[in-house]
Amino acid sequence: MSPPFQVNIIEQCTISPPPDSTAPPSIKLPLTFLDIPWLLYPPHHTLHFFPKPPPKTTITTLLKHSLSLTLHHFHPLAGNLASPPPPAEPYIIYTKGDSISLNIAESNTTITHLSSDHPKPISNLHSLLPHLPLISMPRDIHVAHLIPLLSIQITIFNDSGYSIGLTTQHVTADERTLDKFMKHWACVCGSLSKKQDSFDAFSTRTTLSFDRRVIPNPNSLKTSFLKHWWDRSDLSVSIPPKHYYADNVMQSTFRITPSHINKIKQHILEQCKKINEDPPVHLSPYVSACAFIWICLLKVQKVQEPRDSKDGPVYLGFNAGGISRLGCEGEIPLSYFGNCIAFGRCMVMKSMLLGDYAIVFAAKSLGKEIKRLDGDVLGGADRWISDWEELDIRVLGSPKVDSYGLDFGWGKVQKVDKISSDNNNNNNNNNNNNGRVINVVSLSGSRDMKGGMEIGVVLSKEKMSVFSSVFNGGLMELA
């Protein structure tokens, strides 16, 4: 019998940009209207699993040194979120000497177990992630509280694999920016491990833009979003000090191949012809995959709650890239540091999503919303926060962000998991404030095949079994 799963922290330290860094001694970044909604959400978590590294002392020394060098370019990540009482606005501030916290840990399990696709307790995955402290901000205190933006944990497994876990305040940066950070860190570490200086050339190409003036503020959206923030009773950032998960809550990864995606698309078009419906105005691989997942999750609910026949709207929300949709081409540089994503929300009646042509209506709703965002990305933006409080399903990530090229010098990443803290399946209280059950799924590009997708799902053990049957059965029917 294998011993109980354990993760032990063996070292806690802080990492700053190099003392001789040419980074400015201080930088203050105001929040844009694209940053502020994330004040209301928990931190973002990402886990990267890597194969066997060199001896522990070598890996920790090189990862620490290369992280410090990387923070020279990404110095705001070592800073803090300052959240003063209203009417003062929250902002990001970096002062020379600021640092991020880094944990070095060991686990008695194998990386093969945790990086596999099969269901594993989400509590085990969260033990590989660092915490950010919980700091409340009472109204009667007139000094800004500083909340860390990033924390990292490196865990070494007993089969010598290792993981890098990031906990990040989403208000700091979107997935695109964090991907740049990870790729830069990996490039620097890989060069150091080979005793090369090739990362210098890479560094010169990593000049980030911190100019917040490139983000517009139409119709004073920033003021509207700040009001949502100020109306909170405690003004505390959503940083739970510790997560508690029911023992039966699992995370699993499902894969869709390019062939599957094409078959889903063709099935949708064939179904449209049968009922004389126009095809979706935008039927991309993303739309096809999301429509299929949406139906699978509804079928799980139907199996688990067969007596719940009440009809009503079902909402699915997703992030939409903003750099190509906001302003004219080139106005917002690809090197922009911060959040540049908009929100999309689709609605279909539950009865339609459980009917014979459910995937048609799911795809049409998704396609219509994406088409709308392409033409008017900020249409209805004043309702973003209130709309997202009514979601039934939330889709994280994008298959366009390729994290599987990461290599710190000892082999490419084997698995990337995105883990949400606001999934209501994570605890025994499965309802949010509006009585809805939120299912959070993540979408990312495939490790093994170009054009494929990986889908991260968090459900109770019983629901995961049903989802697996529905998901795999649905793909087999398309074969």
N, C-alpha and C positions, 0 to 999 in steps of 0.2 A: 504494500500500500504506500503510495507516494505521500510525502509529508505535506502539511497544509501550505497553501500559497503564502509566501512571505516576500516583502520588500523592506530592506533595511537601509536607512540613510547612513552612509559612512563618512560623509563630509558635507559641510555647508559652507559656502564661500560667496563672495561677491566679485563680479567682473566689471571693470570699467574700461573705457577707451584708454589707449596707451598714455602714460603721463606726458609724453612729448607730442601728443596728438595735435594736429593743426585745427581740430574742430573748434568752433567758437567757444569761448569761456561760458557763454550762456545763450540760450535761445528760447524764445517764447512763441509758441504756435497757437493762434486762436483756433477754435473749433469751427468748422463750416457746418452748413445745414445737413450735409451728408454724414458728418461725424456724430452729431448730437443724438439722433435716435438710438444709437448704440449705448448711450449712457443708461438706458432702461433695460438692457439685456445683460445676462451673465457673461463671463469671459469666454473666449474662444479657445478650444483645446485641439492640438494636433499631435499625433504620435507617429514617429518614424522608426521603423525597425531595420536594423542593419546586420549583415553577417559578421562572421568571426573577425575581430580586430587584433592588433598586436597586444602585448602585455598591458595590464591595467594602468601601470604608471605611465606608459607611453601614450596611450589614448587620452588619459585625462590631462596630461601635460600639453599635448598638441591641441586638444579641443579648447582648453582654457586660453592658450596663447592666441590661437586663430580667432576665437570669439572676441577677445580684446581688440585685435586688429580690425575685425569686421565692424565693431561698434564705433570705430573711428569714422566710418561713413554713415552708419545708422545710429548716431549718437542720441537722437530723441528717444530711442527705445530704452536707453538707460535712464531716462528721465521719469517724470511723474505726471499724473493728472492732478491739477490743482482745482479744487471745487469749493470756491468761497460761497458764502450765503448770497442770495439774490439781493439786489439786481445785478451784482457782478457775475460775469459769465465764466464758466469753467474753461480751462485752457491747459495745454501741455507745456511743461517747462523742463528744460535740461540745464543743469549747472555743472561746470567742470568738477569732477570728483564723484558725480552720480554713478550708480552702478545697477546691475541686475543681479538677482540672487540665482545661484547655481547650486543644485543638489547633485551629489554623486551617490548613487545607490547600488545595491547588489540584490539580486533576486535568486531564490532557490529553484525557480522553474526554468523552463527552456524557452528560448525565443521562438522555436518552432511551434510551440503550443499557442503562444499569444499572437503570433503574426499570421496564423492560419485564418481561413475564411469561416470555419465552423463556429457555432455560437460559443461565446465564453462570457463569464460574469463581467458586467461592465464595471463592477467595483474593483476587479483585478486590474483593468485597464487604467482606471482612475488613480490607482496606487502608483502608476508610472508617471503621473503628472504632478507638477508642483502646485502649491497653493499661492494665491495672492491674498494678502491680509484684508480682513474686513475692518473698515474704518468708517464710523458713522460721523455725520456732520450736523450737529444740532444747529438750529437757527440762531441761537444766542452767542455763537462763537464767531468772531469777526476775523479770524486768521484762517487762510486757506489750508485745507488738509491736503496732504500729498499721498496719492495712491499709486503704487508701482504699476508700470505698464506691461512689463514682461518678466516672466520667470521661466527657468529652464531646469529640467532634470535629466541627467544621464544615468541610465540603469544598465548595469552589466549582468548578464545572465550566466547561469552555471555551465551552459554550453558555449560560453564566450561570445555569444552575440550581444548586441547592445541596442538600446533605444534612446532616442532623444525626444523628450516630451516638452511641448511649449504651452504655456498658459498666457494668454494675451488679452488685454483689454481691447475689444473690437473698436472702441472709439479711437484707438491709435492708428490703425491701418487695416486695410482689407487684405484678402487672400493674395491678391496680386503683389502687394508690397511685401508681405511676409515671405512669399515665394522668392522674391529677389534677395531678401535677407538670408534665407537658408542657402540659396545657391552661391551667394558670395562667401558665406562662412565655409561651405564645403570646398569651394575653389581654393581659398586661403589655406585651409587645413590640409588639403591634398597636396598643395605645393610644398608646404612645410614638411610633410611626411616624406616627400621625395627630395627634400633639400633643394628645391628649386625656387626661383624668384618670379615664376611666370604669373603669379597672382598680381604682381605690380601692374601688368598690362590690363588685367581684368579690373583692377581697382580704379584705373583711370577712366574706365567706361561706366563706373558706378557712381557718377555724380548725380545725386538725388536733387529733386526740386522741392523745396519747402515753402514755396510761394503760395499762400492760400488765396491770393487775389485771383488766381486763375479759375477758381470755383465761383460760379454766379450765385446770386441770392435772390431769385425771382420772387416777387410778391411777399417779400420779407418772411420766407419760410423759416429762416433761422429764429426769428422772434417767436413764431408760432411753436416751433419745436422746443425752444427754451421754456416757454410757458408750461408745456407738458412736464418738463423736468422740474420746474419750480413748484408746480402744483403737488408734487409728491410730498408726503407728510414729513419724511425724514431727510430727503435729499441725499440718501446714501447710495453709492454706486452698487450695482448688483454683483457683489462679490461674496458669495456664501463662504464662510470660513472653512466649512468641511462638508463634503457631500455624503449623504447616507442613502444607500441603495438597497432595495429589497433583494434578498438572495437570489430570487428567480428572474431578475432583470438581466437580459443578455444582449450582446451586440454580435452581429453576424454580417458577413460580406457576401453579396450576390453579384454575379457577373453577367453582363449582356455582351455578346459578341457583335461585330458588325453585321454578320449574317442575321442574327436575331433582330437587330434594329431594322434592317431592310424588310424582314418578314412582318414585323409589327406595322411598319409603314404601309406595306402592300395590303395587309389585313384591314387597316383603317380605310384605305381607298376603296377596297372591295365592299366593305360594309356601307360606305357612303352611297355607292351605286345602288345597293339593295333597297335603301330607304329614300332614294332620290334626294339625298342631302349633298350640298356643295362640299367639296373637300376642304379641310382646314386651310386657312389663308397662309399659314406658315407651318409646314410639316417637316421640321428639322429632326435630326437624331435626338436632340435634347427633348423636343416635344413628344416624340414617339416613346422615349424611355419614361418620361415623367407620366404620360398618360397611362402606360402599362402599370407602373408602380402605384399610381393613384387607385386604379381599379383593384389591384391586389389587396391594398390596405382596406378598402371598403368591403371586400369579400371576407377578409379576416373578421371584421367587425360583425358582419352578418352571421358568420358561423358562431362567433362567441356570444352574440346577443340576438338569437333568432326571434325573440319576441318583440324586439324593438322595431316596430313597423312604422313609426312616426316619420313622416317625410319632412324635409327641410333643406335649406342650403348647406352645401359642403364647400369649404374654402381651402384652397391650396395657395401657398405663397412661396415666392422664390426671389433670389437676388438677380439683378440684371446689370451687366457691365455698363458703366456710365461714361468712360473716356471717349468712346466712339459715338455716344448718343448726345452728350452735352456740348453745345457750342459747335464751332466750326473745327474742321480737322486741324490739329496742331495747337489749338488753344490750350488744351490740357495735355501736357507732355506725358509720355509713357513713364518718365522718371519721377512723376509726382508721388510724393510720400504722403499717404493718408488714405481716407476712404473715398472711393469714386464708384459707388454702386447705388443703383436705384432699386425700388421694390416693385414687384408685380404680384397681383392677387387675382385668382380665378375663382369662379363660382359655378357650380352645377348642382341641380337638385339631387338629393340622395336617391330618389326613385329612378332617376335617369342613369345614375352611376351604377345601379344594381340591375339594370335592364339588359336586354339582349344586345343592345348597340351602345353599351356604356362607353367603350373606348372611343367611339366617334365623338360623343359629346365632350369627353374629357380632352381629347386632342383639339377639338374646335375651340374650346374655351381657352386652352393654353396658347394655341396659335393666334387667336384674336388678341390676347393680352400682349404677347410679344410683338405683334404687328403694331399695336397701339403704342407700346414703349418705343419702338423704332421711329415712330412719327412724332410722338409727344411724350418724351420720357418723364416729364414733370407734371403731366396732366393728373390731377387728383393727388399731388404730392402732399398737400396739406392734410390729407386723411391717412398718410402712411402709418403713423403710430396707432391710431384708433383701428385701422383696418387690420393691422397685424395682431391686435388683441383678440380678433375673432377667428384666427386660423385654426383649421383642423389638422392640416398637414403643412409642414415647412420643409423646403428643399434647400440644403446647404451645398456650397461648393459649386465647382464648374469643371466639366471635363476638358475645358480649354487650358486649365492650369496643370502643367505637367511636372509633377514632383518626383517622378520615378527616374529621373536622370541624376538625382543627388548621389554624390560619391565623395566621402570625406577622405578617401585615399586607401580604403581597405575593402572596397566592394560597393556596388550600387545598393540603394535602399531596396529592401525586400517587400515592404508593406507600408502604406500610409493610411492612418485612420483619423478621421475627423470626428470629434466627440462633442456633442452639445450638452450644456448643463440645463437647458430649459425644456428638455423633453419630459413631459408629465408622466411618462412610463418609468422614469428613473426612481420613483418612490411609490409608497403605498397610496398616496393621494393623487389619483389619476386625473383630476380635474383642475383646470385653471380657474381664474376668477369669474369667467363667464360660463362655467359649467362644461366647457369643451375638453375633450381629450386631444392633446397635441401629439401627433406622431412626427418626429424629426428624422429625416433621412438625408444622407449625404451622397453626392454624386461626384465622381472624379474619373479621370482618364484611366484606362487599363494599363497595368504593368506589362502584360504579356502580348497585347495585340493593338496595333494602331486602329483607332476608330471604335474600340470597345469601351465599355464603361464598368466601373465598380460602384456598387450601391451599398452603403452602410446603413443598417437598420437596427434600431433598438426597440425591443419588445419584451414582454414577459415570456418566460420559457414556453408556456402553453401557446401563446399567440405566435411566437416565432416558429413553432412546429407547423401551425396552420399556414402561416405566410410562406414558408418554404414549400409546402405542398401546392399552394395556389400558384406561387411564382413559377416553380419548375413545371407544374402541370400546364400552365398557360403557355410557356415556351414550347413544350412538346406538342401542344395542339396546333401550333403554327408551323411545325416541321412538315 
